[in-house]
Amino acid sequence: MSAPDVAVVGGGIVGCALAALLAEGGATVRLYEREAIAAAASGRNSGVLQHPLDEPLVPVHEASLELYRTLGHGFELPAEPAGVLVLSEDRAALEAGCEIAARFPELAPEWLEGAALEAAEPELGPGLFAYRQATGRTVPPAAAARAWAQRAREAGAELRVGTAVEALDRSGGRAAGVVAGGRSEPAGAVVVAAGPWTPELVAPDGSWRPIAASWGVNVEVRLAQPPRHVLEQAGVEEIASASGGGIESIFSIVTAEGVSAVGSTFLAEQPDAPAAAPRLLERGTRYLPALGRVNAFSARACPRPQSRDGRPLLGPVEGIDGLHVASGNGPWGISLGPGSAQLVAGALLGGGEPIAPELAASRFGAPA
Ligand SMILES: Cc1cc2nc3c(=O)[nH]c(=O)nc-3n(C[C@H](O)[C@H](O)[C@H](O)COP(=O)(O)OP(=O)(O)OC[C@H]3O[C@@H](n4cnc5c(N)ncnc54)[C@H](O)[C@@H]3O)c2cc1C
């Protein structure tokens, strides 16, 4: 058997998009997924394609939307955004968030209060202020990763679902393949797109830890009158930032195909999702009183791959020839995943857009 050109580790949105783009670009691709396609956050997210509010990430988001437009394979990109309504009872705090959004003219932030807010979203709780951003296309959580996986298969990529990568093969001082089922499987290059588990494969000795798990709980409900917009408590831009803002929970609700996902937590340790569900719904009643009258039909916890500076890590890992990563999209992996994959595929195939220094994996230095 000839060695595959590229071994991709991880069957989330990023790994699946990468496998498809590489295979379509002529590479021989083998993808390893230990559990199932979209088994982790890529199947258990809130399902909103949202503007990342961070300048270096804007082209990655725009490229992702472009890729979603032609993704096909059961995936449909809503033609228009639903709009994201950012909410707070604290006018001053909300004004600060609105100023951040105003840096991005494409978001066209619009201030809403009183009768205008009630007309825009009749079911909201009392005493709230809001601004509306022109973003937020809602999709079923696992739809994108599954469609990319199907496209990868059709382009000739081999998807080894149910096969865990135990380690990287570092023979010859480079990434020479992966170890799976106790034996080495050679590859010309290896891309680790294993979400929050990426660092432990790159550096099992713990010498390289730029990505950590940020655990989110999502609770699903069916509402008689779901909100028209994506609703979000003010503060999400702080969570995505380097400091994380010390915030542990922010209310959000996203509706796609009649199911509303209520979130979410941002925790270092895995929470008990069924125990967290009633608290999330209770907190949500401040913004949407109807949440007090429904029961959750599912509650799930999953880890986001959160990088230390809030931006993804893409491309070659410093100091190890043949090793690349595609991870660290944090709270925005569905919104940025295909664009991130496209940058890494371009670097491997040649001729793609260069990876900006702010997004290059090499900014975190070399593992030991
Ligand atoms: C509650 C919640 C809500 C979210 N909502 C949104 C949202 O609305 N919009 C948005 O843009 N983003 C959202 N996100 C973020 C988004 O889901 C993630 O950023 C994205 O799914 C990460 O994709 P990934 O492919 O990098 O990693 P993952 O989805 O984590 O995939 C990594 C895969 O690698 C596999 N793997 C790991 N180790 C190995 C190994 N050794 N061998 C083989 N396979 C391995 C895992 O099984 C997993 O399937 C949300 C996240 C959470 C948790």
Ligand as a Chemical Component Dictionary entry (heavy atoms), coordinates in Angstrom:
data_LIG
# 
_chem_comp.id                   LIG 
_chem_comp.type                 NON-POLYMER 
_chem_comp.pdbx_formal_charge   0 
_chem_comp.three_letter_code    LIG 
# 
loop_
_chem_comp_atom.comp_id 
_chem_comp_atom.atom_id 
_chem_comp_atom.alt_atom_id 
_chem_comp_atom.type_symbol 
_chem_comp_atom.charge 
_chem_comp_atom.model_Cartn_x 
_chem_comp_atom.model_Cartn_y 
_chem_comp_atom.model_Cartn_z 
_chem_comp_atom.pdbx_ordinal 
LIG C1  C1  C 0 -22.229 24.009 23.908 1  
LIG C2  C2  C 0 -21.487 24.510 22.707 2  
LIG C3  C3  C 0 -22.115 25.389 21.824 3  
LIG C4  C4  C 0 -21.429 25.867 20.704 4  
LIG N1  N1  N 0 -22.093 26.681 19.826 5  
LIG C5  C5  C 0 -21.449 27.139 18.710 6  
LIG C6  C6  C 0 -22.142 27.923 17.760 7  
LIG O1  O1  O 0 -23.341 28.163 17.882 8  
LIG N2  N2  N 0 -21.454 28.401 16.694 9  
LIG C7  C7  C 0 -20.113 28.139 16.495 10 
LIG O2  O2  O 0 -19.540 28.618 15.523 11 
LIG N3  N3  N 0 -19.459 27.336 17.356 12 
LIG C8  C8  C 0 -20.087 26.836 18.451 13 
LIG N4  N4  N 0 -19.414 26.048 19.355 14 
LIG C9  C9  C 0 -17.999 25.751 19.120 15 
LIG C10 C10 C 0 -17.805 24.633 18.109 16 
LIG O3  O3  O 0 -18.726 23.595 18.355 17 
LIG C11 C11 C 0 -16.360 24.092 18.189 18 
LIG O4  O4  O 0 -15.432 25.146 18.087 19 
LIG C12 C12 C 0 -16.103 23.124 17.035 20 
LIG O5  O5  O 0 -17.100 22.140 16.947 21 
LIG C13 C13 C 0 -14.724 22.472 17.194 22 
LIG O6  O6  O 0 -14.537 21.632 16.077 23 
LIG P1  P1  P 0 -13.217 20.786 15.917 24 
LIG O7  O7  O 0 -13.359 20.021 14.655 25 
LIG O8  O8  O 0 -12.042 21.680 16.081 26 
LIG O9  O9  O 0 -13.171 19.806 17.185 27 
LIG P2  P2  P 0 -14.176 18.688 17.744 28 
LIG O10 O10 O 0 -15.563 18.881 17.320 29 
LIG O11 O11 O 0 -13.874 18.597 19.200 30 
LIG O12 O12 O 0 -13.661 17.370 17.006 31 
LIG C14 C14 C 0 -12.472 16.740 17.363 32 
LIG C15 C15 C 0 -12.656 15.258 17.069 33 
LIG O13 O13 O 0 -11.399 14.610 17.277 34 
LIG C16 C16 C 0 -11.650 13.321 17.768 35 
LIG N5  N5  N 0 -10.419 12.849 18.415 36 
LIG C17 C17 C 0 -9.798  13.391 19.496 37 
LIG N6  N6  N 0 -8.679  12.708 19.785 38 
LIG C18 C18 C 0 -8.588  11.721 18.861 39 
LIG C19 C19 C 0 -7.636  10.684 18.639 40 
LIG N7  N7  N 0 -6.573  10.520 19.433 41 
LIG N8  N8  N 0 -7.826  9.837  17.596 42 
LIG C20 C20 C 0 -8.892  9.978  16.770 43 
LIG N9  N9  N 0 -9.837  10.939 16.959 44 
LIG C21 C21 C 0 -9.683  11.810 17.975 45 
LIG C22 C22 C 0 -12.813 13.523 18.726 46 
LIG O14 O14 O 0 -13.530 12.306 18.934 47 
LIG C23 C23 C 0 -13.645 14.568 17.976 48 
LIG O15 O15 O 0 -14.671 13.983 17.187 49 
LIG C24 C24 C 0 -20.079 25.507 20.464 50 
LIG C25 C25 C 0 -19.448 24.607 21.342 51 
LIG C26 C26 C 0 -20.152 24.098 22.439 52 
LIG C27 C27 C 0 -19.466 23.117 23.333 53 
# 
loop_
_chem_comp_bond.comp_id 
_chem_comp_bond.atom_id_1 
_chem_comp_bond.atom_id_2 
_chem_comp_bond.value_order 
_chem_comp_bond.pdbx_ordinal 
LIG C1  C2  SING 1  
LIG C2  C3  SING 2  
LIG C2  C26 DOUB 3  
LIG C3  C4  DOUB 4  
LIG C4  N1  SING 5  
LIG C4  C24 SING 6  
LIG N1  C5  DOUB 7  
LIG C5  C6  SING 8  
LIG C5  C8  SING 9  
LIG C6  O1  DOUB 10 
LIG C6  N2  SING 11 
LIG N2  C7  SING 12 
LIG C7  O2  DOUB 13 
LIG C7  N3  SING 14 
LIG N3  C8  DOUB 15 
LIG C8  N4  SING 16 
LIG N4  C9  SING 17 
LIG N4  C24 SING 18 
LIG C9  C10 SING 19 
LIG C10 O3  SING 20 
LIG C10 C11 SING 21 
LIG C11 O4  SING 22 
LIG C11 C12 SING 23 
LIG C12 O5  SING 24 
LIG C12 C13 SING 25 
LIG C13 O6  SING 26 
LIG O6  P1  SING 27 
LIG P1  O7  DOUB 28 
LIG P1  O8  SING 29 
LIG P1  O9  SING 30 
LIG O9  P2  SING 31 
LIG P2  O10 DOUB 32 
LIG P2  O11 SING 33 
LIG P2  O12 SING 34 
LIG O12 C14 SING 35 
LIG C14 C15 SING 36 
LIG C15 O13 SING 37 
LIG C15 C23 SING 38 
LIG O13 C16 SING 39 
LIG C16 N5  SING 40 
LIG C16 C22 SING 41 
LIG N5  C17 SING 42 
LIG N5  C21 SING 43 
LIG C17 N6  DOUB 44 
LIG N6  C18 SING 45 
LIG C18 C19 SING 46 
LIG C18 C21 DOUB 47 
LIG C19 N7  SING 48 
LIG C19 N8  DOUB 49 
LIG N8  C20 SING 50 
LIG C20 N9  DOUB 51 
LIG N9  C21 SING 52 
LIG C22 O14 SING 53 
LIG C22 C23 SING 54 
LIG C23 O15 SING 55 
LIG C24 C25 DOUB 56 
LIG C25 C26 SING 57 
LIG C26 C27 SING 58 
# 
